[in-house]
Amino acid sequence: RSPDNLELVKSASLQGFKYDENDNINEIVIILGDEKGTKKKILQKLQRIEFSSERKRESIIVKEGDIIKLYMKGADNVIEERLNLESQPKIVLNKAKYYVNLFSGKGYRTLFIAMKVLTQREYDTFSINLEKAKMDTKNKKKLVEECYDSIEKNLTLIGATIVEDKLQDEVPEVIEDLRKAGIKIWMLTGDK
């Protein structure tokens, strides 16, 4: 469980949405409710496209009733190049970029979140092409990535996350001790 995912679930909870752990790995259960009552939404998980340091993004495709949606989170520059800028309100993008730059400059981990609605045909084509790519013995990695790229485009920005990156217990003290000993420390991250 990444810190980003935990913060997204925590933030959703503060807005009245609860994520319910489910033994069925193909379902996501969201509970909406307050003291007056609750409503359950069950989303069918169709596809999860894993995060990698090369991709700098992660996606999930879910289905609720007849509606299929792709949600993506990742590095702001990677998501921005996948947005449909013609339909994206400029003010939303500019504000998100402002806050991401502001908080990343203060050392926080920042991500963009985007989504799009897929037709059944788009999803079916993607799914068939992905299965074919996974079967290819010569160019599997390249073909799978091309499938991912084909579906992860023309998105709409829906938000940004800002998460404090915490070091493991006692890491700051160890770094300080190493500095006192005259050892130079370099920390490399995938963020800004």
KEROVO-811748 format. One line per field, with one value per atom (N, C-alpha, C): atom name; x, y, z. Coordinates in Angstrom, 3 decimals. Layout:
% residues N
atome = CA | ... $
c1 = X | ... $
c2 = Y | ... $
c3 = Z | ... $
//
This chain:
% residues 192
atome = N | CA | C | N | CA | C | N | CA | C | N | CA | C | N | CA | C | N | CA | C | N | CA | C | N | CA | C | N | CA | C | N | CA | C | N | CA | C | N | CA | C | N | CA | C | N | CA | C | N | CA | C | N | CA | C | N | CA | C | N | CA | C | N | CA | C | N | CA | C | N | CA | C | N | CA | C | N | CA | C | N | CA | C | N | CA | C | N | CA | C | N | CA | C | N | CA | C | N | CA | C | N | CA | C | N | CA | C | N | CA | C | N | CA | C | N | CA | C | N | CA | C | N | CA | C | N | CA | C | N | CA | C | N | CA | C | N | CA | C | N | CA | C | N | CA | C | N | CA | C | N | CA | C | N | CA | C | N | CA | C | N | CA | C | N | CA | C | N | CA | C | N | CA | C | N | CA | C | N | CA | C | N | CA | C | N | CA | C | N | CA | C | N | CA | C | N | CA | C | N | CA | C | N | CA | C | N | CA | C | N | CA | C | N | CA | C | N | CA | C | N | CA | C | N | CA | C | N | CA | C | N | CA | C | N | CA | C | N | CA | C | N | CA | C | N | CA | C | N | CA | C | N | CA | C | N | CA | C | N | CA | C | N | CA | C | N | CA | C | N | CA | C | N | CA | C | N | CA | C | N | CA | C | N | CA | C | N | CA | C | N | CA | C | N | CA | C | N | CA | C | N | CA | C | N | CA | C | N | CA | C | N | CA | C | N | CA | C | N | CA | C | N | CA | C | N | CA | C | N | CA | C | N | CA | C | N | CA | C | N | CA | C | N | CA | C | N | CA | C | N | CA | C | N | CA | C | N | CA | C | N | CA | C | N | CA | C | N | CA | C | N | CA | C | N | CA | C | N | CA | C | N | CA | C | N | CA | C | N | CA | C | N | CA | C | N | CA | C | N | CA | C | N | CA | C | N | CA | C | N | CA | C | N | CA | C | N | CA | C | N | CA | C | N | CA | C | N | CA | C | N | CA | C | N | CA | C | N | CA | C | N | CA | C | N | CA | C | N | CA | C | N | CA | C | N | CA | C | N | CA | C | N | CA | C | N | CA | C | N | CA | C | N | CA | C | N | CA | C | N | CA | C | N | CA | C | N | CA | C | N | CA | C | N | CA | C | N | CA | C | N | CA | C | N | CA | C | N | CA | C | N | CA | C | N | CA | C | N | CA | C | N | CA | C | N | CA | C | N | CA | C | N | CA | C | N | CA | C | N | CA | C | N | CA | C | N | CA | C | N | CA | C | N | CA | C | N | CA | C | N | CA | C | N | CA | C | N | CA | C | N | CA | C | N | CA | C | N | CA | C | N | CA | C | N | CA | C | N | CA | C | N | CA | C | N | CA | C | N | CA | C | N | CA | C | N | CA | C | N | CA | C | N | CA | C | N | CA | C | N | CA | C | N | CA | C | N | CA | C | N | CA | C | N | CA | C | N | CA | C | N | CA | C | N | CA | C | N | CA | C | N | CA | C | N | CA | C | N | CA | C | N | CA | C | N | CA | C | N | CA | C $
c1 = 0.844 | 0.000 | 0.880 | 0.755 | 1.588 | 1.031 | 1.893 | 1.418 | 0.362 | 0.512 | -0.459 | -1.833 | -1.876 | -3.156 | -3.808 | -3.015 | -3.563 | -4.147 | -3.464 | -3.960 | -5.214 | -5.290 | -6.499 | -7.700 | -7.509 | -8.598 | -8.978 | -7.977 | -8.234 | -8.997 | -8.586 | -9.244 | -10.682 | -10.893 | -12.247 | -13.124 | -12.544 | -13.279 | -13.752 | -12.911 | -13.282 | -14.428 | -14.598 | -15.675 | -16.929 | -16.909 | -18.082 | -18.055 | -16.939 | -16.809 | -15.933 | -16.380 | -15.594 | -15.251 | -14.029 | -13.570 | -13.705 | -14.393 | -14.622 | -13.754 | -12.842 | -12.012 | -12.926 | -12.599 | -13.451 | -12.572 | -12.996 | -12.219 | -12.213 | -13.216 | -13.298 | -12.350 | -11.272 | -10.264 | -10.753 | -11.908 | -12.438 | -13.507 | -13.693 | -14.677 | -14.054 | -14.549 | -14.207 | -15.530 | -15.632 | -16.877 | -16.648 | -17.475 | -17.423 | -18.726 | -18.633 | -19.819 | -19.935 | -21.064 | -21.352 | -22.375 | -22.136 | -23.157 | -22.829 | -23.857 | -23.732 | -24.686 | -25.004 | -25.864 | -27.288 | -27.693 | -29.045 | -29.157 | -28.071 | -28.132 | -26.922 | -26.798 | -25.650 | -26.120 | -25.256 | -25.502 | -24.211 | -24.325 | -23.156 | -23.031 | -21.816 | -21.515 | -20.519 | -20.814 | -19.884 | -19.337 | -18.032 | -17.356 | -16.655 | -16.792 | -16.090 | -14.715 | -13.667 | -12.313 | -12.001 | -11.822 | -11.565 | -10.073 | -9.297 | -7.875 | -7.108 | -5.972 | -5.069 | -3.757 | -3.322 | -2.054 | -1.084 | -0.144 | 0.755 | 1.658 | 2.028 | 3.022 | 4.395 | 5.204 | 6.626 | 7.376 | 8.639 | 9.421 | 9.607 | 9.525 | 9.618 | 8.326 | 7.181 | 5.880 | 5.520 | 5.894 | 5.603 | 4.107 | 3.334 | 1.888 | 1.295 | 0.056 | -0.669 | -2.124 | -2.759 | -4.154 | -4.987 | -6.271 | -7.229 | -8.445 | -8.989 | -10.204 | -11.296 | -12.401 | -13.504 | -14.807 | -15.761 | -17.084 | -18.133 | -19.027 | -20.162 | -21.420 | -22.179 | -23.328 | -22.828 | -23.241 | -22.815 | -21.669 | -21.205 | -20.200 | -18.815 | -17.899 | -16.508 | -15.658 | -14.827 | -13.956 | -12.530 | -11.613 | -10.192 | -9.786 | -9.147 | -8.589 | -7.083 | -6.376 | -4.917 | -4.356 | -3.282 | -2.527 | -1.065 | -0.350 | 1.058 | 1.721 | 2.949 | 3.736 | 2.992 | 3.001 | 2.228 | 2.591 | 3.876 | 4.262 | 3.812 | 3.812 | 3.387 | 1.879 | 1.124 | -0.332 | -0.682 | 0.005 | -0.318 | -0.195 | 0.815 | 0.958 | -0.107 | -0.895 | -1.964 | -3.355 | -3.412 | -4.702 | -5.249 | -6.567 | -7.229 | -7.300 | -6.307 | -6.193 | -7.287 | -7.916 | -9.003 | -10.243 | -10.489 | -11.681 | -11.354 | -10.077 | -9.641 | -9.711 | -10.501 | -10.510 | -9.104 | -8.615 | -7.249 | -7.068 | -8.105 | -7.986 | -7.728 | -8.351 | -8.153 | -6.714 | -6.220 | -4.844 | -3.849 | -4.053 | -3.116 | -3.089 | -4.257 | -4.278 | -3.594 | -3.866 | -3.238 | -1.723 | -1.251 | 0.193 | 0.797 | 0.093 | 0.577 | 0.789 | -0.221 | -0.123 | 0.893 | 0.964 | 1.953 | 3.362 | 3.614 | 4.939 | 5.233 | 4.234 | 4.402 | 4.776 | 4.003 | 4.227 | 5.403 | 5.670 | 6.847 | 8.117 | 8.074 | 9.206 | 9.448 | 8.430 | 8.560 | 8.859 | 9.062 | 9.468 | 8.353 | 7.149 | 6.045 | 6.005 | 5.446 | 5.241 | 3.934 | 3.965 | 2.790 | 2.444 | 1.158 | 0.677 | -0.538 | -0.752 | -2.004 | -2.892 | -4.204 | -5.182 | -6.067 | -6.276 | -7.082 | -7.974 | -8.954 | -9.862 | -10.435 | -11.096 | -11.894 | -12.898 | -13.982 | -15.015 | -14.697 | -14.780 | -14.513 | -15.819 | -15.914 | -17.031 | -16.696 | -17.707 | -17.481 | -16.564 | -16.754 | -15.939 | -14.462 | -14.214 | -12.834 | -12.177 | -12.919 | -12.346 | -12.103 | -13.072 | -12.926 | -11.728 | -11.567 | -10.422 | -9.118 | -9.050 | -7.863 | -7.570 | -8.583 | -8.416 | -7.919 | -8.489 | -8.064 | -6.619 | -6.295 | -4.925 | -3.915 | -4.313 | -3.424 | -3.145 | -4.159 | -3.970 | -3.041 | -3.222 | -2.339 | -0.899 | -0.737 | 0.605 | 1.283 | 0.532 | 1.092 | 1.526 | 0.970 | 1.315 | 2.528 | 2.895 | 4.010 | 5.320 | 6.077 | 7.311 | 8.499 | 8.444 | 9.588 | 9.510 | 8.348 | 8.216 | 7.198 | 7.037 | 5.991 | 6.008 | 7.137 | 7.218 | 6.830 | 7.365 | 7.087 | 5.611 | 5.044 | 3.656 | 2.675 | 2.991 | 2.142 | 2.147 | 3.323 | 3.418 | 2.655 | 2.699 | 1.937 | 0.431 | -0.017 | -1.438 | -1.813 | -0.961 | -1.228 | -1.304 | -0.343 | -0.331 | -1.586 | -2.098 | -3.267 | -4.518 | -4.619 | -5.814 | -5.609 | -4.359 | -4.048 | -3.796 | -4.806 | -4.692 | -6.064 | -6.079 | -7.329 | -8.071 | -7.312 | -7.855 | -8.311 | -9.086 | -9.501 | -8.899 | -8.214 | -7.623 | -8.751 | -8.705 | -9.734 | -9.157 | -7.829 | -7.264 | -5.781 | -5.277 | -3.861 | -3.781 | -2.753 | -2.543 | -1.216 | -1.179 | 0.036 | 0.191 | 1.269 | 1.480 | 2.864 | 2.920 | 4.208 | 4.976 | 6.188 | 7.036 | 7.746 | 7.408 | 8.047 | 9.144 | 10.250 | 11.336 | 11.036 | 11.628 | 11.444 | 11.997 | 11.561 | 12.012 | 13.535 | 14.055 | 15.477 | 16.341 | 15.760 | 16.557 | 17.135 | 16.347 | 16.944 | 18.144 | 18.046 | 19.154 | 20.396 | 20.194 | 21.311 | 21.967 | 21.151 | 21.690 | 22.509 | 21.998 | 22.718 | 24.045 | 24.039 | 25.279 | 26.300 | 25.824 | 26.733 | 27.309 | 26.487 | 26.972 | 28.053 | 27.796 | 28.772 | 30.093 | 30.014 | 31.222 | 31.910 | 31.315 | 31.937 | 31.556 | 30.537 | 30.099 | 28.986 | 29.149 | 28.141 | 26.991 | 25.783 | 24.573 | 23.833 | 23.422 | 22.584 | 21.321 | 20.176 | 18.909 | 18.290 | 17.987 | 17.363 | 15.914 | 15.021 | 13.601 | 13.069 | 11.890 | 11.263 | 10.442 | 10.371 | 9.569 | 10.400 | 9.774 | 10.465 | 11.611 $
c2 = -1.185 | 0.000 | 1.236 | 2.000 | 3.188 | 4.305 | 5.230 | 6.372 | 7.172 | 7.256 | 8.002 | 7.346 | 6.017 | 5.309 | 5.441 | 5.331 | 5.467 | 6.858 | 7.871 | 9.242 | 9.480 | 8.876 | 9.011 | 8.398 | 7.217 | 6.550 | 7.383 | 7.917 | 8.745 | 10.026 | 10.659 | 11.882 | 11.591 | 10.492 | 10.107 | 9.867 | 9.274 | 9.006 | 10.310 | 11.315 | 12.613 | 13.256 | 12.854 | 13.376 | 12.501 | 11.450 | 10.605 | 9.308 | 9.015 | 7.778 | 6.810 | 5.604 | 4.587 | 3.470 | 3.035 | 1.907 | 0.671 | -0.323 | -1.539 | -2.649 | -3.160 | -4.290 | -5.430 | -6.087 | -7.154 | -8.324 | -9.516 | -10.702 | -10.952 | -10.439 | -10.620 | -9.618 | -10.107 | -9.206 | -8.502 | -8.903 | -8.254 | -7.220 | -6.911 | -5.917 | -4.874 | -3.668 | -2.586 | -2.106 | -2.056 | -1.632 | -0.259 | 0.694 | 2.049 | 2.274 | 2.744 | 3.022 | 4.528 | 5.067 | 6.486 | 6.615 | 7.504 | 7.607 | 8.561 | 8.793 | 9.612 | 9.029 | 9.820 | 9.317 | 9.004 | 9.530 | 9.299 | 7.985 | 7.432 | 6.185 | 6.017 | 4.834 | 4.558 | 3.966 | 4.095 | 3.540 | 2.864 | 1.657 | 0.902 | 0.960 | 1.179 | 1.087 | -0.043 | -0.917 | -2.001 | -1.784 | -1.616 | -1.414 | -2.706 | -3.070 | -4.246 | -3.789 | -4.386 | -4.036 | -4.823 | -4.096 | -4.738 | -4.908 | -3.902 | -3.932 | -3.008 | -3.450 | -2.587 | -2.530 | -1.329 | -1.121 | -0.597 | -1.436 | -1.177 | 0.043 | 0.643 | 1.713 | 1.115 | 1.847 | 1.524 | 2.849 | 2.811 | 4.047 | 4.540 | 3.640 | 4.068 | 4.750 | 4.186 | 4.725 | 5.988 | 6.033 | 7.138 | 7.399 | 6.328 | 6.434 | 5.061 | 5.070 | 3.841 | 4.082 | 3.073 | 3.219 | 2.039 | 2.301 | 1.241 | 1.506 | 0.428 | 0.527 | -0.210 | 0.498 | -0.071 | 0.088 | -0.742 | -0.686 | -0.614 | 0.357 | 0.489 | 0.492 | -0.564 | -0.693 | -0.817 | 0.117 | 0.111 | 1.088 | 1.778 | 2.828 | 2.297 | 2.460 | 2.039 | 3.297 | 3.339 | 4.502 | 4.060 | 4.852 | 4.680 | 5.819 | 5.479 | 6.470 | 6.303 | 7.414 | 7.375 | 8.366 | 7.941 | 8.875 | 8.735 | 9.853 | 9.789 | 11.150 | 11.164 | 12.399 | 13.448 | 14.685 | 15.740 | 15.899 | 15.861 | 16.050 | 14.881 | 13.680 | 12.486 | 12.529 | 12.920 | 13.018 | 14.168 | 15.287 | 16.455 | 16.136 | 15.360 | 15.037 | 14.062 | 13.494 | 12.562 | 13.186 | 14.469 | 15.146 | 15.557 | 15.634 | 16.202 | 17.704 | 18.438 | 19.859 | 20.705 | 20.205 | 20.959 | 20.997 | 19.932 | 19.915 | 20.202 | 20.287 | 20.532 | 22.022 | 22.432 | 23.856 | 24.303 | 25.335 | 25.821 | 26.233 | 26.818 | 27.276 | 26.112 | 24.959 | 23.784 | 23.299 | 23.178 | 22.734 | 23.716 | 25.008 | 26.009 | 26.025 | 25.903 | 25.870 | 24.624 | 23.488 | 22.241 | 22.334 | 22.867 | 23.010 | 23.965 | 25.035 | 25.994 | 25.303 | 24.575 | 23.938 | 22.793 | 22.053 | 20.972 | 21.558 | 22.631 | 23.267 | 23.870 | 24.495 | 25.096 | 24.040 | 22.961 | 21.957 | 21.034 | 20.757 | 19.932 | 20.694 | 22.017 | 22.837 | 22.795 | 22.409 | 22.282 | 20.851 | 19.968 | 18.602 | 17.577 | 17.963 | 17.018 | 16.200 | 14.998 | 14.161 | 14.632 | 14.889 | 15.413 | 14.536 | 14.420 | 13.647 | 14.324 | 14.078 | 14.455 | 13.218 | 13.449 | 12.375 | 12.763 | 11.811 | 12.078 | 10.877 | 11.088 | 9.987 | 10.204 | 9.142 | 9.251 | 8.119 | 8.363 | 7.352 | 6.618 | 5.294 | 4.459 | 3.852 | 3.684 | 2.921 | 1.440 | 0.609 | -0.839 | -1.284 | -0.702 | -1.058 | -0.698 | 0.507 | 0.921 | -0.052 | -0.395 | -1.306 | -2.690 | -3.199 | -4.527 | -4.578 | -3.545 | -3.479 | -3.469 | -2.644 | -2.584 | -3.945 | -4.575 | -5.856 | -6.947 | -7.004 | -7.991 | -7.736 | -6.473 | -6.136 | -6.412 | -6.176 | -6.434 | -7.927 | -8.743 | -10.200 | -10.692 | -10.161 | -10.531 | -10.107 | -8.889 | -8.384 | -9.244 | -9.686 | -10.518 | -11.893 | -12.324 | -13.636 | -13.572 | -12.366 | -12.217 | -12.538 | -13.457 | -13.879 | -12.977 | -12.285 | -11.456 | -10.022 | -9.403 | -7.974 | -7.694 | -8.621 | -8.524 | -7.187 | -6.817 | -5.608 | -4.368 | -4.257 | -3.105 | -3.059 | -4.191 | -4.239 | -3.982 | -4.505 | -4.252 | -2.761 | -2.145 | -0.710 | 0.108 | -0.311 | 0.374 | 0.271 | -0.882 | -1.039 | -0.077 | -0.017 | 0.898 | 2.339 | 2.721 | 4.086 | 4.384 | 3.374 | 3.594 | 3.929 | 3.414 | 3.644 | 4.803 | 5.066 | 6.100 | 7.447 | 7.938 | 9.243 | 9.889 | 11.182 | 11.957 | 11.974 | 12.189 | 12.195 | 13.584 | 13.628 | 14.880 | 14.925 | 16.007 | 16.182 | 16.370 | 15.578 | 15.724 | 16.162 | 16.235 | 16.703 | 16.455 | 16.827 | 16.619 | 16.173 | 15.399 | 14.998 | 15.555 | 15.809 | 16.297 | 15.487 | 14.712 | 13.812 | 14.080 | 14.134 | 14.286 | 12.975 | 13.047 | 11.867 | 11.684 | 10.637 | 10.395 | 9.358 | 9.622 | 8.652 | 7.585 | 6.426 | 5.372 | 5.835 | 5.167 | 5.517 | 5.542 | 6.551 | 6.739 | 7.061 | 7.149 | 7.509 | 8.918 | 9.929 | 11.268 | 11.282 | 10.492 | 10.444 | 9.794 | 8.733 | 8.057 | 8.997 | 9.719 | 10.673 | 11.742 | 12.242 | 13.261 | 12.720 | 11.485 | 10.870 | 10.710 | 10.297 | 10.145 | 11.494 | 12.526 | 13.881 | 14.327 | 14.071 | 14.451 | 13.729 | 12.516 | 11.735 | 12.181 | 13.181 | 13.696 | 12.932 | 12.111 | 11.342 | 12.116 | 12.320 | 13.059 | 12.126 | 12.670 | 11.890 | 12.493 | 11.625 | 12.029 | 11.194 | 11.838 | 11.111 | 11.303 | 10.205 | 10.273 | 9.837 | 10.619 | 10.262 | 10.402 | 9.860 | 9.989 | 11.253 | 12.025 | 13.241 | 14.428 | 15.593 | 16.814 | 17.063 $
c3 = 0.000 | 0.000 | 0.000 | -1.053 | -1.162 | -0.286 | 0.143 | 0.933 | 0.174 | -1.158 | -1.959 | -1.894 | -2.062 | -2.019 | -0.647 | 0.408 | 1.758 | 1.979 | 1.479 | 1.634 | 0.812 | -0.384 | -1.194 | -0.482 | 0.108 | 0.835 | 2.061 | 2.759 | 3.943 | 3.564 | 2.491 | 2.026 | 1.599 | 0.881 | 0.465 | 1.697 | 2.723 | 3.959 | 4.598 | 4.569 | 5.125 | 4.337 | 3.084 | 2.243 | 2.295 | 3.126 | 3.293 | 2.503 | 1.841 | 1.079 | 1.857 | 1.998 | 2.702 | 1.733 | 1.791 | 0.992 | 1.853 | 1.350 | 2.111 | 1.547 | 2.368 | 1.928 | 1.539 | 0.465 | -0.034 | -0.426 | -0.077 | -0.436 | -1.939 | -2.631 | -4.072 | -4.735 | -5.326 | -5.899 | -7.157 | -7.689 | -8.887 | -8.577 | -7.293 | -6.903 | -5.987 | -6.117 | -5.205 | -4.631 | -3.320 | -2.683 | -2.061 | -2.464 | -1.927 | -1.171 | 0.054 | 0.853 | 1.010 | 0.570 | 0.710 | 1.806 | 2.730 | 3.757 | 4.868 | 5.655 | 6.854 | 7.891 | 8.895 | 9.955 | 9.472 | 8.311 | 7.790 | 7.021 | 6.633 | 5.884 | 4.988 | 4.440 | 3.583 | 2.265 | 1.295 | -0.026 | -0.467 | -0.960 | -1.391 | -2.905 | -3.377 | -4.798 | -4.973 | -5.889 | -6.171 | -7.571 | -7.650 | -8.924 | -9.307 | -10.540 | -11.047 | -11.537 | -10.991 | -11.412 | -12.689 | -13.802 | -15.082 | -15.359 | -14.992 | -15.333 | -14.400 | -13.953 | -13.185 | -13.934 | -14.214 | -14.905 | -13.855 | -13.505 | -12.372 | -12.590 | -11.477 | -11.473 | -11.728 | -12.449 | -12.542 | -12.624 | -12.269 | -12.307 | -13.738 | -14.713 | -16.117 | -16.548 | -16.150 | -16.552 | -15.764 | -14.498 | -13.587 | -13.479 | -13.597 | -13.487 | -13.200 | -12.738 | -12.439 | -12.816 | -13.379 | -13.799 | -13.328 | -13.215 | -12.943 | -13.823 | -14.369 | -15.173 | -14.411 | -14.162 | -13.394 | -14.169 | -13.788 | -14.419 | -13.329 | -13.457 | -12.552 | -13.405 | -13.329 | -14.218 | -15.653 | -16.489 | -17.892 | -18.168 | -17.149 | -17.358 | -17.002 | -17.948 | -17.755 | -17.648 | -16.606 | -16.392 | -16.154 | -16.646 | -16.373 | -15.449 | -14.334 | -13.417 | -13.417 | -13.415 | -13.436 | -12.428 | -11.762 | -10.925 | -11.307 | -11.208 | -11.562 | -11.534 | -12.009 | -12.049 | -12.879 | -12.403 | -13.065 | -14.540 | -14.874 | -16.278 | -17.147 | -16.595 | -17.342 | -17.580 | -16.572 | -16.718 | -17.663 | -17.512 | -18.343 | -19.836 | -20.215 | -21.640 | -22.125 | -21.202 | -21.575 | -21.461 | -21.115 | -20.985 | -22.350 | -22.430 | -23.602 | -23.335 | -23.785 | -23.452 | -24.087 | -25.147 | -25.783 | -24.911 | -24.159 | -23.309 | -21.846 | -21.522 | -20.148 | -19.837 | -18.836 | -18.470 | -18.042 | -18.694 | -18.418 | -16.965 | -16.366 | -14.985 | -14.032 | -14.286 | -13.437 | -13.556 | -14.781 | -15.003 | -14.403 | -14.614 | -14.097 | -12.571 | -11.937 | -10.466 | -9.935 | -10.560 | -10.118 | -10.259 | -11.384 | -11.596 | -10.559 | -10.252 | -9.258 | -7.910 | -7.441 | -6.130 | -6.117 | -7.190 | -7.265 | -7.196 | -7.928 | -7.896 | -6.525 | -5.925 | -4.605 | -3.564 | -3.509 | -2.473 | -2.769 | -4.035 | -4.328 | -3.962 | -4.093 | -3.678 | -2.184 | -1.431 | 0.030 | 0.451 | -0.526 | -0.211 | -0.153 | -0.537 | -0.516 | -1.810 | -1.717 | -2.897 | -3.542 | -4.829 | -5.518 | -6.721 | -6.987 | -8.123 | -8.730 | -10.003 | -10.652 | -10.694 | -10.700 | -10.865 | -12.043 | -12.941 | -14.133 | -14.422 | -15.289 | -15.636 | -17.015 | -17.504 | -18.718 | -18.734 | -19.436 | -19.624 | -20.924 | -20.869 | -22.045 | -22.552 | -23.842 | -24.380 | -24.210 | -24.261 | -24.173 | -25.305 | -26.473 | -27.635 | -27.417 | -26.874 | -26.589 | -25.620 | -24.556 | -23.570 | -24.166 | -24.922 | -25.521 | -26.468 | -27.288 | -28.211 | -27.435 | -26.391 | -25.547 | -24.932 | -24.369 | -23.692 | -24.645 | -25.829 | -26.838 | -27.254 | -27.539 | -27.943 | -26.833 | -25.589 | -24.454 | -24.319 | -24.455 | -24.372 | -25.491 | -26.693 | -27.812 | -27.509 | -26.979 | -26.663 | -25.607 | -24.621 | -23.550 | -24.047 | -25.162 | -25.728 | -26.653 | -27.074 | -28.006 | -27.296 | -27.826 | -27.157 | -27.493 | -28.615 | -29.026 | -28.513 | -28.625 | -28.315 | -27.223 | -26.312 | -25.293 | -24.549 | -23.983 | -23.164 | -23.974 | -25.166 | -26.034 | -26.423 | -26.813 | -27.253 | -26.104 | -24.934 | -23.757 | -23.435 | -23.461 | -23.176 | -24.219 | -25.467 | -26.520 | -26.261 | -25.772 | -25.412 | -24.292 | -23.267 | -22.158 | -22.663 | -23.497 | -24.037 | -24.845 | -25.547 | -26.399 | -25.587 | -24.380 | -23.565 | -22.578 | -22.208 | -21.214 | -21.895 | -22.600 | -23.263 | -23.318 | -23.675 | -23.747 | -22.416 | -21.355 | -19.998 | -19.584 | -18.513 | -17.893 | -16.497 | -16.192 | -14.857 | -13.847 | -12.771 | -11.733 | -10.391 | -10.287 | -9.034 | -8.921 | -7.768 | -7.446 | -5.999 | -5.682 | -4.296 | -3.821 | -2.545 | -1.912 | -0.632 | -0.557 | 0.573 | 1.152 | 2.473 | 3.128 | 3.008 | 2.505 | 2.406 | 3.734 | 4.443 | 5.731 | 5.571 | 6.209 | 6.215 | 7.264 | 7.121 | 8.115 | 9.454 | 10.526 | 11.873 | 11.932 | 12.573 | 12.856 | 11.640 | 10.453 | 9.276 | 9.409 | 9.847 | 9.993 | 10.938 | 12.016 | 12.971 | 12.353 | 11.587 | 10.925 | 9.916 | 9.152 | 8.176 | 8.891 | 10.001 | 10.760 | 11.292 | 11.792 | 12.282 | 11.149 | 9.982 | 8.840 | 8.418 | 8.453 | 8.122 | 9.114 | 10.395 | 11.421 | 11.210 | 10.649 | 10.387 | 9.094 | 8.408 | 7.199 | 5.935 | 6.012 | 4.847 | 4.147 | 2.838 | 2.073 | 1.710 | 1.802 | 1.548 | 0.354 | -0.566 | -1.692 | -1.645 | -1.758 | -1.784 | -3.150 | -3.816 | -5.126 | -5.012 | -5.573 | -5.581 | -6.989 | -7.234 | -8.544 | -8.655 | -7.587 | -7.587 | -8.038 | -8.031 | -8.403 | -7.450 $
//
